[in-house]
Amino acid sequence: MTQRPFRILVAEDSRPIALVLAGALRGAGFEVVVARDGEECLGLAHSAGLDLVLLDLMLPKVHGLEVLKQLKSDPQTRNLGVIVCSAKDFKTEMDQAREWGVFEFMAKPVQPEALLEAVGRFFAAQEGGPFSSGPAPAPAPAEVFHPRMREEHGAFRLWGTRGSIPVSGPGFVRHGGNTSCMEVLRGEERLLFDAGSGLRDLGLSLLSGKPRPLHLFITHTHWDHIQGFPFFAPAYIPGYHITIYAPSNVDKDLESIFRGQLDRAYFPVQLEDMRATLAFKDLEEESVEISGVRVSWEHTVHPGATVGYKIEIEGRSLAYVPDNEFLKGYFGPPEAVGPDSEQAMVHARLVEFLAGVDVLIHEAQYTNEEYLNKVGWGHTSLTNGCALARLAGVKRWTITHHDPVHDDEFLEDKLNLTRQVLADLGCRLEVLHAWDGMEGYL
């Protein structure tokens, strides 16, 4: 008399997975029936003359562990073999399944070859052959995928994000208290932007390497943007070549401004004590290119000669505009400002300059209530900053140059309001508040 083939129930709610498992089993000569949920599985287990159940745990209607419990509690199905095939291969589920007498626990995705090996072990054990009491070891991955940040477009780090004056104290821990300073990295190249008090820590970070050429771009020479320069350690080390760029000032040339900052009446060392090679350059050309990094600039609305910078690397762009009074004197809703409106036309060159940048680092220093008494101070209100981000179509906006009286809690509330305004404008761009030490990639 010919022995009938073994009959296996595949309890699996995913149709594609059920087809793969059933196809592999039928190809090996087994009879297969399929249940789409726990309730159907229990019904077939009592009526289909089964030898083995392949049981998923996340079944509709009756959970797989409950199905297992009922099968092993019922004298009619107590001896029915069960192999669990589940994505829930946590210790909790595996221990519970073993307590109820499963033959093996296989983690999804289950390869057909591994399934057939486990089924073969089960039937061999039933016939007194070799027995495996535990789950088959998971095959080692052929290759592990390691995602990495793309560095060819460069990275940036903010070393100072405050305006006016450095601040400290328990209310300024999250965002920091150093005044404006940013570093852009591309390979071995280091480009520095503004020399606020954050420049001190930036300089110390460079000392672990060898002296190198450095390029320092100044947006303007107000005190909070140059006050870190006397404490910039590389300036005192021979071998460093530091080129300092800034917009032309009508009152003093650039070297005289930095030399005056180090006058003996204000500071114990003078410019001559700096042993690095220093070069001072007014921004005359439209842009400069340094090792494949293009830096261009545009004038901004701020007292004195002030610019914002755009850094372009391999088709990606970052704009750094810490001081700019966009829509000066405007108090209306941002949705009323279109590209052809009278208010926006005054700033058309800057909007075009910033159009479509991948990362915009731009201020929004004042709330609208504060701005009522700050018109002409050279800084942007919250909603006017939102209007700029919308008009320029930027992809990400990081808000910098935080007011020294705005503590962490205040800035958190201000950021939430900014996000609400942008959402109301239909702008889904990512917006963050800058903090000292913040890093990002272009």
Secondary structure as UniProt FT lines:
FT   STRAND          7..11
FT   HELIX           15..27
FT   TURN            28..29
FT   STRAND          31..35
FT   HELIX           38..45
FT   TURN            46..47
FT   STRAND          52..55
FT   HELIX           64..73
FT   TURN            75..79
FT   STRAND          81..86
FT   HELIX           91..99
FT   TURN            100..101
FT   STRAND          104..107
FT   HELIX           112..126
FT   TURN            127..128
FT   TURN            152..153
FT   STRAND          155..160
FT   HELIX           170..172
FT   TURN            173..175
FT   STRAND          181..186
FT   TURN            187..188
FT   STRAND          189..193
FT   HELIX           198..206
FT   TURN            207..208
FT   STRAND          213..217
FT   HELIX           223..225
FT   TURN            226..228
FT   HELIX           229..231
FT   HELIX           233..236
FT   TURN            238..239
FT   STRAND          241..246
FT   HELIX           254..261
FT   TURN            264..266
FT   HELIX           271..273
FT   STRAND          277..282
FT   STRAND          287..290
FT   TURN            291..292
FT   STRAND          293..299
FT   STRAND          307..313
FT   TURN            314..315
FT   STRAND          316..321
FT   TURN            326..329
FT   HELIX           334..336
FT   TURN            339..340
FT   HELIX           342..345
FT   TURN            346..347
FT   HELIX           348..354
FT   TURN            355..356
FT   STRAND          359..363
FT   HELIX           368..371
FT   TURN            372..376
FT   HELIX           382..392
FT   STRAND          396..400
FT   TURN            404..405
FT   HELIX           408..424
FT   TURN            425..426
FT   STRAND          430..433
FT   TURN            436..437
FT   STRAND          439..441
//
